[in-house]
Amino acid sequence: MRIRRWVGVMASALAMVASGLVSAAPADASSGPDAGIRSITPITTVYTYGQKVSAVAVEYGQNVNPRELDTSTFSVQDTLYNFRFNPIEDLPKLTDRKVTRAYTNDAATIRADHRSTPGRYVIVELDPEQNAGWTVITSKCPNGRCAVRVNPDLPTRVVQRKNVYGQPGHGLGRGPLLAKGTPNTSRKVTEKPVNLLVDEFRYGSYLSNGMVLPYHYHLPKNYDPAKTYPLMVVLPGHGMGWDGDNLMVQVAADIPATAWLQQKWTGGTEDVIVLAPQHQRVGGAAEADLLVKLLDQFLKDYAVDKRRVYATTVSYGSQLLWHAFAKRPDLFAGGLVTGGFAVNAEQAAAIAAAEVPLWVTHGVHDHLLNISLARTTRQLLQNAYTARGKSPEEIGTLMHYTEYEDAAFSLPDYHAAYGPTYEDTSILQWLLSRTKPQA
């Protein structure tokens, strides 16, 4: 009788396991060939002041039960280093990231709806407002003027604090235990980052008279050579120039390259081609000459609306814009200069003669390029237009000028005038609405 009763109990238990009402694995251990964490992938996003780790994707051997996940299932630590404010020695110093969401996905990437879909990845999203997890670091500092690059060895760490379960049979119960919570075990990332939008840029280089101009460009998702698209040329700051090791940092270090691909920044749905050259910091005139040659070739190779070619700059990039606009004003429909150098009188005269619309922005307390440079630019352009007989009202349609007080900056880098500039959708809309008259 005891044997029959024991067999009956075991049969009942096995039936419950098969139906998914109880886990097939003991509560204190993982089980089966698919147990345990398979990989950890960092996911990055470019925000106003640059790229940071915005999520991690934790992979398991089979689909994960999303009903057993919450924001306390995982904890994430990342660097508090920010190249704008911290010495490089702070890079190994980690701080806790705030977890905002945890859901399942079938790929190591963020879902736009932030909702679970069947998959073996758990996407752990992190607070984008937190000043932590930045990926751009100091590269080389010849003569004290540093370049930056994207860190190839991210210090991001992940802890699985609670048990993670697989999808149960028939949708009932917790499902099999895939990995036991180990709150005292911190894991490094195991895979290369998934860099949202940045990974979509393609590499190219242009050679002329022994000078090489590396660049990255982005074509619309459904690019059609039978159509034409506006072209945004993004000219980066000095630190994002090519130093031999830092390809593509001009796309990741701050928002101006990727903003034009996103409706939340531009305020519109129009597809835009983005071209981001990486200057070599050898001087504005020589680099502008190379830039113009690259543009002439790029316009031949891709379906660009030649009446809608624009340039936008950060800091040092303004020198290239002034030279290029003065040399070939026929190429450009408008420009946006943020935290830049001053135009000179000859350049201002050429720009005014061609009536190229410009918007100049600058931080009042810019610690690298004094606000007087922007004010000089405004005055010289006004003088040039006045000399051509333009009224103040006409000048106001061709030249816009904005100074930012400290409160306008979401991070206290008052040289980075592109921050409040790009956070103002109306400025980006204004630039994209400029069109050269028909020839």
C-alpha positions in Angstrom: 0.0 0.0 0.0 2.8 2.4 0.9 4.5 1.7 -2.5 1.2 2.4 -4.4 0.6 5.6 -2.4 4.2 6.8 -3.1 3.8 6.0 -6.9 0.5 7.9 -6.9 2.1 11.0 -5.3 5.0 11.0 -7.7 2.6 10.6 -10.7 0.5 13.5 -9.4 3.7 15.7 -9.0 5.0 14.8 -12.4 1.6 15.8 -13.9 1.8 19.2 -12.2 5.3 19.7 -13.5 4.3 18.8 -17.0 1.4 21.3 -16.9 3.7 24.1 -15.7 1.8 24.6 -12.3 5.1 24.1 -10.5 8.7 24.7 -11.6 10.6 21.6 -12.9 13.7 22.9 -11.2 14.4 23.3 -7.4 14.0 26.8 -6.1 17.7 27.1 -5.1 19.5 26.1 -8.4 19.4 26.5 -12.1 18.7 23.4 -14.2 19.0 22.0 -17.7 21.3 22.8 -20.6 19.9 26.3 -21.1 20.4 27.5 -17.5 22.4 30.6 -16.6 23.3 33.9 -18.2 24.6 33.5 -21.8 25.7 37.0 -22.5 25.5 40.7 -21.5 25.3 43.4 -24.2 25.5 47.1 -23.5 23.1 49.3 -25.5 24.0 52.9 -26.1 22.1 56.0 -27.0 23.3 59.5 -28.0 21.8 62.2 -25.8 22.3 65.9 -25.9 25.8 65.8 -24.5 26.9 62.5 -26.0 26.6 58.8 -25.9 26.0 56.8 -22.8 24.9 53.3 -21.9 21.1 53.5 -21.9 20.3 49.8 -21.3 21.9 46.3 -21.0 20.6 43.2 -22.7 21.0 40.0 -20.5 20.6 36.8 -22.6 19.4 33.4 -21.3 19.2 30.0 -23.0 15.5 30.2 -23.6 12.6 32.6 -23.5 12.2 34.4 -20.2 9.0 34.8 -18.3 8.4 38.6 -18.2 5.8 38.3 -15.4 8.6 37.5 -13.0 10.6 40.6 -13.8 10.6 44.1 -12.2 13.1 46.9 -11.8 14.7 45.3 -8.8 15.5 42.0 -10.6 18.8 43.5 -11.8 21.2 46.3 -10.7 23.7 48.0 -12.9 26.8 50.0 -12.1 28.6 52.2 -14.5 31.3 54.9 -14.6 30.7 58.3 -13.2 33.4 59.7 -15.5 32.4 62.4 -17.9 35.2 63.7 -20.1 33.9 67.2 -19.9 34.3 67.5 -16.1 36.3 64.5 -14.8 40.0 63.5 -15.0 40.5 60.2 -16.8 41.5 58.6 -13.5 37.8 58.7 -12.6 37.0 56.2 -15.3 37.1 53.1 -13.1 35.0 54.7 -10.4 31.5 53.2 -10.6 28.1 54.4 -9.4 24.7 52.7 -9.2 22.5 53.4 -12.2 18.7 53.8 -11.8 16.8 51.0 -13.5 13.6 52.3 -15.1 12.3 49.2 -16.9 12.9 45.5 -17.3 11.2 43.5 -20.1 11.9 40.7 -22.6 12.8 41.0 -26.2 13.9 38.7 -29.0 17.0 40.8 -29.8 19.6 42.7 -27.8 18.0 46.1 -28.4 15.5 48.5 -26.9 11.9 48.3 -28.0 10.2 51.5 -28.9 7.1 50.6 -26.9 9.2 49.3 -23.9 6.9 46.3 -23.6 7.8 42.6 -23.4 7.7 40.4 -26.4 8.6 36.7 -26.3 12.4 36.4 -26.2 15.5 35.2 -24.4 16.8 38.7 -23.7 15.9 40.8 -20.7 16.3 44.5 -21.6 17.2 46.5 -18.5 16.7 50.2 -19.3 18.5 52.9 -17.4 17.6 56.5 -16.4 18.7 58.8 -19.3 18.9 61.8 -17.0 21.5 60.3 -14.8 25.0 61.8 -15.2 26.7 58.3 -15.5 27.5 55.7 -18.1 29.1 58.0 -20.6 31.1 56.1 -23.3 33.3 58.9 -24.7 36.7 59.3 -23.0 39.9 61.3 -23.5 42.1 59.9 -26.2 45.3 61.8 -26.9 46.5 65.2 -25.6 49.2 66.6 -27.9 50.3 70.0 -26.6 47.5 69.9 -24.0 44.7 70.0 -26.6 43.0 66.7 -26.1 41.0 64.5 -28.6 38.4 62.1 -27.5 37.3 58.6 -28.6 34.6 56.1 -27.8 35.8 53.7 -25.0 36.4 50.2 -26.5 36.2 48.6 -23.1 33.1 49.8 -21.3 33.2 49.3 -17.5 29.5 48.6 -17.1 28.7 45.9 -14.5 25.5 43.9 -14.0 24.1 42.0 -11.0 21.2 39.6 -11.3 19.6 40.1 -7.9 16.6 37.8 -8.2 15.8 34.5 -9.8 15.0 34.6 -13.5 12.5 32.0 -14.9 11.7 30.7 -18.3 8.3 30.8 -20.0 6.1 28.1 -18.3 4.2 25.5 -20.3 0.7 26.6 -21.1 1.5 30.0 -19.6 0.9 28.8 -16.1 3.3 29.0 -13.1 6.7 30.5 -13.0 8.4 28.3 -15.5 11.8 26.6 -15.2 14.5 28.5 -13.2 17.0 29.8 -15.8 19.4 31.6 -13.4 19.4 31.9 -9.7 19.7 35.4 -8.2 23.3 36.1 -7.1 23.2 39.6 -5.5 26.9 39.4 -4.6 28.1 38.6 -8.1 28.9 41.4 -10.5 29.3 40.6 -14.1 31.1 42.4 -16.9 29.6 42.9 -20.3 30.6 40.1 -22.7 29.5 41.5 -26.1 30.3 44.6 -28.2 27.8 47.4 -27.7 24.7 47.9 -29.7 25.0 51.6 -30.6 21.6 52.9 -31.5 21.7 55.1 -34.7 25.5 55.4 -34.5 25.9 51.8 -35.9 23.9 52.8 -38.9 26.5 55.3 -40.1 28.8 54.2 -42.9 32.5 55.0 -43.2 34.2 56.7 -46.1 37.3 58.7 -46.8 38.3 61.4 -49.3 41.8 61.9 -50.6 43.1 65.0 -52.3 46.7 66.3 -52.7 48.0 63.9 -50.0 45.4 64.9 -47.4 42.8 62.4 -46.2 39.4 63.4 -44.9 37.7 60.5 -43.1 33.9 60.8 -42.7 30.8 59.0 -41.8 27.4 59.3 -43.5 23.9 58.1 -43.0 21.3 57.5 -45.7 17.6 57.2 -45.0 16.3 53.7 -44.3 14.4 53.5 -47.5 16.9 55.6 -49.5 15.7 55.9 -53.2 18.3 57.3 -55.7 15.3 58.4 -57.8 14.4 60.9 -55.1 16.3 63.8 -53.6 17.0 64.5 -50.0 18.3 67.4 -47.9 21.9 67.0 -46.8 23.1 68.1 -43.3 26.9 68.5 -43.1 27.9 68.2 -39.4 31.3 69.8 -38.6 32.5 68.8 -35.1 34.6 70.4 -32.4 38.3 70.2 -32.0 38.3 67.2 -29.7 36.4 65.1 -32.2 39.0 65.6 -34.9 40.8 62.5 -36.3 43.8 61.6 -34.1 44.6 58.2 -35.6 42.5 56.1 -33.1 39.1 57.8 -32.8 37.1 57.1 -35.9 33.4 57.9 -35.6 33.6 59.8 -32.3 32.2 62.8 -34.2 28.9 60.9 -34.4 28.8 59.7 -30.8 30.4 62.6 -28.8 27.3 64.9 -28.9 23.9 65.2 -30.5 24.4 67.2 -33.7 24.9 64.2 -36.0 22.1 61.9 -34.9 19.6 64.6 -34.1 18.7 65.0 -37.8 17.5 61.4 -37.9 14.9 61.7 -35.2 11.6 63.4 -35.2 11.8 64.3 -31.5 14.7 66.6 -32.4 13.8 67.9 -35.8 10.1 68.2 -35.1 9.4 66.7 -38.6 9.3 63.3 -40.4 11.3 64.3 -43.4 14.3 62.0 -44.3 17.7 63.7 -44.2 21.1 62.5 -45.4 23.7 63.3 -42.8 27.4 63.7 -43.6 29.9 64.0 -40.7 33.5 64.7 -41.8 36.2 64.2 -39.2 38.7 67.0 -39.7 42.4 66.7 -38.9 42.9 70.0 -37.1 45.5 71.4 -39.5 43.8 74.7 -40.1 40.4 76.0 -41.3 41.4 77.1 -44.8 43.1 73.9 -45.9 40.4 71.7 -44.3 37.6 73.8 -45.8 39.1 73.3 -49.2 39.1 69.6 -48.7 35.6 69.7 -47.4 34.3 71.5 -50.4 35.9 68.9 -52.7 34.3 66.1 -50.7 30.9 67.9 -51.0 31.2 68.2 -54.7 31.9 64.5 -55.0 29.2 63.5 -52.5 26.6 65.5 -54.4 27.5 63.4 -57.5 27.4 60.1 -55.7 24.1 60.5 -53.7 20.6 61.8 -54.3 21.0 65.2 -52.7 18.6 68.1 -53.2 21.2 70.7 -54.3 19.0 73.5 -53.2 19.0 72.1 -49.6 22.6 71.6 -48.5 23.1 72.8 -44.9 26.0 72.9 -42.5 25.9 72.9 -38.7 29.0 73.3 -36.4 30.3 72.7 -32.9 33.2 75.0 -31.7 36.2 74.5 -34.0 33.9 73.4 -36.9 32.8 77.0 -37.3 36.2 77.8 -38.8 35.5 75.3 -41.6 32.1 76.7 -42.1 33.2 80.3 -42.5 35.9 79.3 -45.0 33.6 77.0 -46.9 30.7 79.4 -47.0 33.0 82.2 -48.2 34.7 80.0 -50.8 31.6 78.3 -52.2 28.4 80.0 -51.0 26.6 78.5 -54.0 26.7 75.1 -52.2 24.8 76.0 -49.1 21.2 76.9 -48.3 21.9 77.8 -44.6 24.0 77.3 -41.6 23.9 76.8 -37.8 27.0 77.9 -35.8 27.1 76.9 -32.1 29.8 78.1 -29.7 32.1 79.0 -32.5 34.9 81.3 -33.7 34.3 84.7 -35.2 33.8 85.2 -38.9 36.2 87.8 -40.5 35.1 90.8 -42.6 36.0 89.2 -45.9 34.1 86.1 -45.1 31.1 88.1 -43.9 31.1 90.1 -47.1 31.0 86.9 -49.2 28.2 85.4 -47.1 26.2 88.6 -47.3 26.7 88.8 -51.1 25.2 85.3 -51.4 22.6 85.9 -48.7 23.2 82.6 -47.0 20.9 82.4 -44.0 22.7 81.8 -40.7 21.7 81.2 -37.1 24.5 81.8 -34.5 24.3 80.7 -30.9 26.7 81.1 -28.0 26.9 80.7 -24.2 27.2 84.0 -22.4 29.8 82.4 -20.0 31.6 80.2 -22.6 34.9 79.4 -20.8 36.8 78.4 -24.0 35.5 80.8 -26.7 34.5 84.1 -25.2 31.0 85.5 -26.1 32.8 88.4 -27.7 33.6 86.1 -30.7 29.9 85.6 -31.4 29.1 89.2 -30.9 31.8 90.1 -33.4 30.3 87.7 -35.9 26.9 89.3 -35.5 28.3 92.8 -36.0 30.4 91.9 -39.0 27.5 90.2 -40.8 25.2 93.1 -39.9 27.8 95.5 -41.3 28.1 93.4 -44.5 24.4 93.3 -45.1 24.0 97.0 -44.3 26.7 97.8 -46.8 24.6 96.0 -49.4 21.6 98.2 -48.6 19.7 95.6 -46.5 17.2 97.0 -44.0 17.2 95.8 -40.4 14.1 93.7 -41.1 15.7 92.1 -44.1 18.9 91.4 -42.1 16.7 89.8 -39.4 15.4 87.2 -41.9 18.9 86.3 -43.0 20.7 86.3 -39.7 19.4 85.0 -36.3 21.4 85.3 -33.2 20.9 83.7 -29.7 22.9 84.0 -26.5 22.3 81.5 -23.7 22.5 82.2 -20.0 23.8 79.4 -17.7 20.3 78.2 -16.8 19.7 77.1 -20.4 22.3 74.3 -20.2 21.1 70.9 -18.9 24.8 70.1 -18.0 27.1 72.9 -16.9 29.4 73.0 -19.9 28.7 76.6 -21.1 31.0 76.1 -24.1 28.6 73.5 -25.5 26.0 75.9 -26.9 24.8 73.1 -29.2 23.0 71.7 -26.1 20.3 74.4 -25.7 20.4 75.0 -29.4 19.5 71.4 -30.3 17.0 71.1 -27.5 15.1 73.9 -29.2 13.2 72.1 -32.0 12.3 75.4 -33.7 15.9 76.2 -34.6 16.3 72.8 -36.3 13.0 73.3 -38.1 14.2 76.8 -39.2 17.3 75.4 -40.8 15.6 72.6 -42.7 13.1 75.1 -44.0 15.8 77.2 -45.8 15.8 76.6 -49.6 18.1 78.2 -52.2 16.2 80.1 -55.0 16.1 78.3 -58.3 19.1 79.1 -60.4 
